[in-house]
Amino acid sequence: MIRLVLLLALMLSPQAPPETLLGVTDMEELNEEAAERLDFLERHPLKVNYATEARMVASGLMSRYQAASLADYRSLHGDVLSVAELAAVDGFGPAVAEAMRPYLSFESSRLPGQADEPAGLSHEIELRAGTKFPRTTFAGRYRLEYGSRIETAVSYRDRLNGYASVSGRRWKAVAGCFNARFGQGLALWSGMSIGGVTTPEAAGRRASGIAPTWSFSNAGFRGLAGEYAVGKLRMSAFLDARGRVSPGGNILWLMKNGELGLTATRSKASADFRLTLRGSDLFGEAAYDFRDHVIAGIVGTAFPLWERGRAAVVFRHYPTGFDGKDSGAMRSSTKVTDEIGVFAALRLGSILTSADAVVHPGTGRRQLKLLLLHEWKISPSVSLKTRATERLRDYDRRTRTDVRTDLGITRGSMVMNFRLNALKCREIGFAGYAEAGYKREKSALWLRWTAFKVDNWDDRIYVYERDAPGNFSVPACYGSGFTFSLYGSWKIRRLRLYLKSGTTFKERSGTRSLSSDLHFQLSYSL
């Protein structure tokens, strides 16, 4: 992962971590679907010089305006060949383009000009088995793609998921599992979403429209969906087999410097907008709930600050009666309802700070979340990252203070990472780890020792664990004990092998326990 690095003493260019696009500062803040999507894009980068506009939007990396702007740039000036050139395209900018770098391919078959991706059949099969004694689980999935026009996939973990998708330059049709995400997510945002964001780059949602999914998370819709483009208009429609929100659709009008959209479902209707001018974004959405006859709204702006800074402010109002079950807008709780809030974030070089204040009118409760993060590049091979968060409430556990320090050392193929984490809510909990890794182009091996002492569940500390693509593990450290874990990956021509194992010893309430887990996964691509 590329992280934001800027020395205040040494004038280096900042680089945003990929998580920045999703509004978080650490992997612990992601959900399963978001982590799975980042893993997939890392292994299958988006080919920006071949992808259709619809495919760029469906990736979740770009807004519709960004995708349309990039498509226009390709047709007028030829293929985009670097991150620096992408940063110059309307709607992007250096920070966003740099954060997208790990997930983009600038492959080009002819210069200058736009080229069609060479048609070819590709397959990918993935099988996994896991054991957390005595329970054993199995999962698998298969994906077939012909160029960028035909795509089908099937997956199984708890139940069978799959889709078939056919697309052209102006249209796309999907049958099976898909997500429908529009505007700022107020009227409709199917699947999982990250509620609270902490970075100015992610203050406004990047809606993916209609996008097929083979995620193991079982989130999203099942049914039929399609998109069609006519001039500056983008039209989407879908039918969900559950029928809770469908039929539904969206109409989007692309303007010179932004977009205007209308979304309608069985239970809501909304209007949204996004304007981009000289690196500044202005966005918002207002939604009407047919059942409870209430209006919810969100509006915000993100803008550059001096040469290397960026700031954002977002206001939101979700009435108590608003049905937020299928919404994915910014929020402080699990549902988009009963909330009045304001979010502000500021990034200045290597320093990031944010605040989110919210009032719940239905209960009268209030909450304030604060974040301060600093990442220091001590030398080309040593980095230090410090992160502090505070949550203040006028109910329940009134304060929750979390302080974390990460030290990273890189020497060629060798990597060492250290973490210390202290959290105080009811009492004080501690966790930390030491990790050593060996990374090569076709192989990697990681060893980690984690120790923790957390006597109360309210003081639990989450620690992200390395695992194979498509797996997402962020266990809670609770009790007193330690964990030894190993993760390895090997690439042998078209075959990729992954192995993850761990053993945890802990004592809680006078009871000692020992648990082990083992995961094996293979992926084969043609």
C-alpha positions in Angstrom: 0.0 0.0 0.0 1.2 3.5 -0.9 0.8 5.9 2.0 0.8 9.6 2.2 4.4 10.6 2.8 5.7 14.2 3.2 8.6 15.5 5.2 8.0 18.9 6.7 11.7 19.3 6.8 12.4 17.8 3.3 10.2 19.0 0.5 9.0 15.7 -0.9 5.8 15.3 -2.9 2.9 13.8 -0.9 1.5 10.5 -1.9 -2.0 9.5 -0.8 -2.6 5.9 0.4 -5.2 3.9 -1.6 -7.5 3.8 1.4 -7.7 7.6 1.0 -10.2 7.2 -1.8 -12.5 5.3 0.5 -12.2 7.8 3.3 -10.2 5.8 5.8 -6.6 6.0 7.1 -6.0 2.4 8.0 -7.1 -1.1 6.8 -8.9 -1.7 10.1 -11.5 0.8 9.1 -12.5 -1.0 5.8 -15.3 -3.4 5.5 -15.2 -6.8 3.7 -16.6 -5.6 0.4 -14.3 -2.6 0.2 -11.2 -4.7 1.0 -12.2 -7.3 -1.5 -12.6 -4.7 -4.2 -9.2 -3.2 -3.6 -7.6 -6.6 -3.7 -9.3 -7.4 -7.0 -8.2 -4.1 -8.6 -4.7 -4.6 -7.3 -4.5 -7.9 -9.2 -6.5 -6.7 -12.2 -5.7 -3.0 -12.7 -8.2 -0.9 -14.6 -6.9 -0.4 -18.2 -7.7 3.3 -18.5 -6.9 3.4 -22.2 -9.2 0.5 -23.1 -12.0 0.7 -20.5 -15.4 2.0 -21.6 -16.9 4.9 -19.6 -19.3 2.5 -17.9 -16.5 0.2 -16.9 -14.5 3.0 -15.4 -17.5 4.0 -13.3 -18.3 0.5 -12.3 -14.8 0.1 -10.9 -15.8 2.4 -8.1 -12.5 4.4 -8.5 -14.1 7.3 -10.5 -17.2 9.4 -10.5 -19.3 9.6 -13.6 -17.9 13.0 -14.3 -14.3 11.8 -14.0 -15.0 8.8 -16.3 -16.6 11.0 -18.9 -13.9 13.6 -18.6 -11.2 10.9 -19.1 -13.1 9.4 -22.1 -13.3 12.8 -23.7 -9.6 13.4 -23.1 -8.7 10.1 -24.8 -10.7 10.9 -27.8 -9.2 14.4 -28.2 -5.6 13.9 -27.1 -4.9 10.2 -27.3 -4.1 7.7 -24.6 -3.1 8.6 -21.1 0.4 7.3 -20.4 1.2 8.3 -16.8 -0.1 9.3 -13.4 1.1 12.9 -14.1 -0.9 13.1 -17.3 -4.0 11.6 -15.5 -3.6 14.3 -12.8 -4.0 17.0 -15.5 -7.4 15.6 -16.7 -10.4 17.6 -15.4 -11.8 16.1 -12.2 -8.7 14.3 -11.0 -5.7 16.2 -9.6 -2.3 15.0 -8.3 -3.5 13.6 -4.9 -6.4 11.5 -6.4 -4.4 10.3 -9.4 -1.6 9.2 -7.1 -4.0 7.3 -4.8 -5.4 5.5 -7.9 -1.9 4.5 -9.1 -1.8 0.9 -7.7 -5.2 0.1 -9.4 -4.6 1.6 -12.9 -2.8 0.3 -16.0 -1.6 2.8 -18.6 -1.1 0.1 -21.2 -1.6 1.4 -24.8 -1.5 -0.4 -28.1 -1.2 2.6 -30.4 0.0 6.2 -30.0 -1.7 8.6 -30.1 -5.4 7.9 -30.1 -7.9 5.6 -28.4 -7.6 1.9 -29.1 -10.0 -1.0 -28.5 -8.7 -3.6 -26.1 -7.5 -6.7 -28.0 -10.3 -9.2 -27.8 -9.2 -12.3 -25.9 -10.7 -14.9 -23.6 -9.5 -14.9 -20.0 -10.4 -17.2 -17.1 -9.7 -17.0 -13.4 -10.6 -19.7 -10.9 -10.1 -19.4 -7.2 -10.5 -22.1 -4.5 -10.1 -21.7 -0.8 -10.3 -23.8 2.3 -10.1 -22.7 5.9 -10.0 -24.4 9.3 -10.5 -22.8 12.7 -10.5 -26.0 14.7 -12.8 -27.8 14.7 -14.8 -25.9 12.0 -13.8 -26.2 8.3 -15.1 -23.9 5.5 -14.8 -24.0 1.8 -15.4 -21.4 -0.9 -14.7 -20.8 -4.5 -15.4 -18.7 -7.6 -14.9 -18.6 -11.3 -14.7 -15.6 -13.6 -14.6 -15.5 -17.4 -14.0 -12.4 -19.5 -13.9 -11.7 -23.2 -12.1 -8.4 -23.8 -14.1 -5.7 -22.0 -17.4 -6.6 -23.6 -18.5 -9.9 -22.1 -18.1 -11.0 -18.5 -19.6 -13.7 -16.3 -18.7 -15.0 -12.8 -20.0 -17.3 -10.1 -19.0 -17.6 -6.5 -20.0 -19.8 -3.5 -19.4 -19.4 0.2 -22.6 -19.3 2.2 -24.8 -19.3 -1.0 -24.4 -19.2 -4.7 -23.8 -15.8 -6.3 -23.1 -14.9 -9.9 -23.8 -12.7 -12.9 -23.5 -12.3 -16.6 -22.7 -8.9 -18.1 -22.6 -7.7 -21.7 -21.6 -4.1 -22.7 -20.9 -1.9 -25.6 -19.6 1.6 -25.9 -22.9 3.1 -25.0 -24.8 0.4 -23.1 -24.5 -2.3 -20.5 -26.8 -5.2 -19.4 -26.4 -7.3 -16.3 -28.3 -10.4 -15.1 -27.7 -11.8 -11.7 -25.9 -10.1 -8.7 -25.2 -6.4 -9.0 -24.9 -3.2 -7.0 -26.9 0.0 -7.8 -25.2 3.1 -6.4 -26.1 6.7 -7.3 -25.4 10.2 -6.2 -24.2 10.5 -2.6 -25.9 7.3 -1.6 -28.9 9.0 0.1 -31.7 7.4 -2.0 -29.9 4.2 -3.0 -26.5 2.6 -2.3 -26.8 -1.2 -2.3 -24.2 -3.4 -0.7 -21.8 -2.4 2.1 -20.7 1.2 2.6 -18.2 3.0 4.8 -20.3 5.3 7.0 -17.8 7.7 8.5 -15.0 9.1 6.5 -11.9 10.8 7.8 -10.1 12.2 4.7 -11.0 15.2 2.5 -10.4 13.2 -0.7 -13.4 11.0 0.1 -15.8 13.6 1.4 -18.0 13.1 -1.7 -19.1 9.6 -2.7 -18.0 8.1 -6.1 -21.1 6.3 -7.2 -20.5 3.2 -9.4 -23.9 3.2 -11.0 -24.9 -0.4 -12.1 -22.0 -2.7 -11.4 -22.0 -6.6 -11.4 -20.5 -8.2 -8.3 -19.2 -11.7 -7.3 -18.3 -10.7 -3.8 -18.4 -13.3 -1.0 -20.2 -10.7 1.2 -23.6 -11.6 -0.3 -24.5 -7.9 -0.4 -26.3 -6.1 -3.2 -29.2 -7.0 -5.5 -30.2 -10.0 -7.5 -32.1 -9.4 -10.7 -31.8 -7.5 -14.0 -30.1 -4.1 -14.6 -29.0 -2.0 -17.5 -27.4 1.3 -18.6 -27.6 3.3 -21.8 -25.9 6.6 -22.9 -27.3 9.1 -25.3 -25.2 12.2 -25.8 -24.7 13.8 -22.4 -27.4 11.6 -20.8 -26.8 8.4 -18.8 -29.8 6.3 -18.0 -29.9 3.3 -15.6 -32.7 1.0 -14.6 -32.9 -2.2 -12.5 -35.2 -4.9 -11.1 -34.4 -6.6 -7.8 -35.9 -10.0 -7.1 -36.7 -9.0 -3.6 -38.8 -6.1 -4.8 -38.2 -4.0 -1.7 -36.9 -1.0 -3.6 -37.3 -2.0 -7.2 -38.2 -1.1 -9.9 -35.7 1.8 -9.8 -33.6 3.9 -12.0 -31.4 6.9 -12.5 -30.9 9.6 -15.1 -27.7 11.6 -15.2 -26.9 14.7 -17.2 -23.2 15.3 -17.7 -22.3 19.0 -17.9 -19.0 20.8 -18.8 -17.9 20.9 -15.2 -20.1 18.4 -13.4 -23.2 16.3 -13.3 -26.9 16.4 -12.3 -28.8 13.2 -11.4 -32.3 12.0 -10.6 -32.9 8.7 -8.8 -36.2 7.0 -8.2 -37.0 3.7 -6.3 -40.1 2.2 -4.9 -39.7 4.1 -1.7 -37.6 7.2 -2.4 -36.8 9.9 -5.0 -33.8 12.1 -5.0 -31.9 14.8 -6.9 -28.1 15.0 -6.7 -25.3 17.2 -8.2 -21.5 17.3 -8.4 -19.6 20.3 -9.8 -15.8 20.4 -10.3 -13.9 23.5 -11.0 -10.1 24.1 -10.7 -9.6 21.2 -8.3 -12.6 22.1 -6.1 -15.7 19.9 -5.7 -19.2 20.9 -4.7 -21.7 18.0 -4.2 -25.0 17.2 -2.6 -28.2 15.2 -2.7 -31.8 15.7 -1.4 -34.1 12.7 -1.1 -37.8 12.4 -0.4 -39.2 9.3 1.5 -42.6 8.4 0.1 -43.6 6.4 3.1 -42.9 8.8 5.9 -43.1 12.0 3.8 -39.8 13.4 5.0 -36.8 15.0 3.2 -33.2 14.2 3.9 -30.2 16.1 2.5 -26.5 16.2 2.3 -24.2 18.9 0.8 -20.5 19.5 0.9 -17.4 20.8 -0.7 -13.7 19.7 -1.0 -11.1 22.1 -2.2 -7.3 22.5 -2.5 -5.5 24.5 0.1 -2.3 26.1 -0.8 0.1 23.9 -2.8 0.0 20.6 -0.9 -3.2 20.8 1.2 -6.8 19.9 0.8 -9.9 20.5 3.0 -13.5 19.4 3.0 -16.7 20.4 4.8 -20.0 18.3 4.7 -23.4 19.1 6.2 -26.1 16.4 6.5 -29.6 16.2 7.9 -31.5 12.9 8.1 -34.9 13.2 9.8 -36.0 10.6 12.4 -38.6 9.0 10.1 -36.3 8.7 7.1 -35.9 5.1 5.9 -32.1 4.5 5.5 -32.1 0.8 5.0 -30.9 1.0 1.4 -28.9 4.2 1.8 -25.1 4.5 2.0 -24.5 8.2 2.6 -22.0 9.6 5.1 -23.1 8.9 8.6 -21.9 8.4 12.2 -24.0 5.3 13.0 -25.1 2.2 11.2 -28.2 3.7 9.5 -28.9 6.9 7.6 -31.6 8.2 9.8 -32.2 10.5 12.9 -29.0 12.5 12.4 -27.9 16.1 12.0 -24.2 16.4 11.5 -21.2 18.3 10.1 -17.9 16.9 9.0 -14.7 18.8 8.4 -11.3 17.5 7.3 -7.9 19.2 6.6 -4.8 17.7 5.1 -1.6 19.8 5.1 1.3 17.8 3.8 1.9 14.9 6.2 -0.7 16.1 8.7 -4.4 15.0 8.6 -7.0 16.2 11.0 -10.8 15.7 10.9 -13.8 16.2 13.1 -17.4 14.9 12.9 -20.1 16.4 15.1 -23.6 14.9 15.2 -26.9 15.3 17.1 -29.6 12.6 17.1 -32.9 14.6 17.4 -35.0 11.5 18.2 -33.0 10.7 21.3 -31.3 14.0 22.0 -27.9 12.3 22.0 -24.8 14.1 20.8 -21.4 12.9 19.7 -18.1 14.3 18.5 -15.3 12.3 16.8 -11.8 13.8 16.3 -8.8 12.5 14.4 -5.2 13.7 14.2 -2.7 11.8 12.0 1.0 12.5 11.2 3.2 10.4 9.0 6.9 11.2 8.9 9.4 9.8 6.4 12.5 9.7 8.6 14.6 8.4 5.7 14.0 6.6 2.4 13.8 3.3 4.3 12.2 4.3 7.6 8.7 5.8 8.2 6.8 6.7 11.4 3.1 7.1 11.6 1.2 8.4 14.6 -2.6 8.4 14.8 -4.8 9.6 17.6 -8.6 9.6 17.8 -11.1 10.8 20.4 -14.8 10.1 20.7 -16.9 12.3 23.0 -20.5 11.5 23.9 -23.1 12.8 26.4 -24.4 9.2 26.9 -23.1 5.7 27.6 -19.2 5.6 27.7 -18.6 9.3 27.4 -15.0 9.2 26.1 -13.0 6.8 24.0 -9.3 7.6 23.3 -7.2 5.6 20.8 -3.5 6.3 20.2 -1.5 4.3 17.8 2.1 4.4 16.5 3.4 2.5 13.5 7.1 2.2 12.6 8.1 0.7 9.2 11.6 -0.2 8.0 12.4 -1.4 4.5 15.8 -2.7 3.3 15.6 -4.1 -0.2 13.3 -7.1 -0.1 13.2 -7.1 3.7 10.5 -5.3 5.6 9.9 -4.8 9.3 6.8 -3.3 10.9 6.1 -2.4 14.6 3.0 -1.2 16.2 2.0 0.1 19.7 -1.7 0.8 20.4 -3.4 2.0 23.6 -7.1 2.6 24.0 -9.1 3.9 26.9 -12.8 3.8 27.2 -13.8 2.1 30.4 -10.3 1.1 31.5 -7.1 0.9 29.4 -6.3 -1.7 26.8 -2.9 -2.3 25.1 -2.0 -4.1 21.9 1.1 -4.3 19.7 2.9 -6.4 17.2 6.3 -7.0 15.6 6.3 -8.1 12.0 9.0 -9.3 9.6 8.5 -9.7 5.9 10.3 -10.8 2.7 8.8 -9.5 -0.5 9.8 -10.3 -4.1 8.0 -9.9 -7.3 6.6 -13.5 -7.3 6.7 -14.4 -3.6 6.2 -13.0 -0.1 6.5 -14.3 3.4 5.3 -12.5 6.6 5.8 -13.5 10.2 4.0 -11.6 13.0 3.9 -11.7 16.8 1.0 -9.8 18.4 0.5 -9.3 22.1 -2.5 -7.7 23.9 -4.0 -6.9 27.3 -7.6 -5.8 27.1 -9.6 -6.5 30.2 -12.9 -4.9 29.1 -14.9 -5.4 25.9 -15.4 -1.6 25.6 -11.6 -1.2 25.3 -11.2 -3.8 22.5 -8.6 -3.1 19.9 -8.9 -4.2 16.2 -5.8 -5.3 14.3 -5.8 -6.1 10.6 -4.3 -9.5 9.6 -2.7 -10.3 6.3 -4.6 -12.8 4.3 -5.2 -14.0 0.8 -7.1 -11.8 -1.7 -10.8 -11.9 -1.1 -10.3 -12.6 2.6 -10.7 -9.9 5.2 -9.8 -10.4 8.8 -9.8 -7.7 11.5 -10.1 -9.6 14.8 -10.7 -7.8 18.1 -8.0 -8.1 20.7 -9.8 -8.9 24.0 -8.3 -10.6 27.1 -4.6 -11.1 27.7 -2.5 -13.1 25.4 -0.6 -13.3 22.2 -0.9 -14.5 18.6 1.7 -16.0 16.2 0.8 -15.8 12.5 2.3 -16.6 9.2 1.3 -15.5 5.7 2.9 -16.5 2.4 2.1 -16.1 -1.3 3.8 -17.6 -4.3 3.3 -17.1 -8.0 4.2 -20.0 -10.3 3.5 -18.9 -13.9 -0.3 -18.6 -14.0 -0.8 -20.2 -10.6 -0.9 -18.2 -7.3 -0.8 -20.0 -4.0 -1.6 -18.4 -0.6 -1.2 -19.8 2.9 -2.2 -18.2 6.2 -2.0 -19.7 9.6 -2.2 -18.4 13.2 -2.3 -19.6 16.8 -3.7 -17.5 19.6 -3.3 -18.0 23.3 -5.4 -15.9 25.6 -6.8 -15.7 29.1 -10.1 -14.0 29.9 -12.0 -14.0 33.2 -9.7 -16.7 34.6 -10.2 -19.0 31.6 -7.4 -19.9 29.3 -7.9 -20.9 25.7 -5.8 -21.9 22.7 -7.1 -21.6 19.2 -5.6 -22.1 15.7 -6.6 -21.4 12.2 -5.3 -22.4 8.8 -6.3 -21.0 5.4 -5.2 -22.2 2.0 -6.1 -20.6 -1.3 -5.1 -21.0 -5.0 -5.9 -18.9 -8.0 -5.4 -19.9 -11.6 -5.6 -17.5 -14.5 -5.6 -18.0 -18.2 
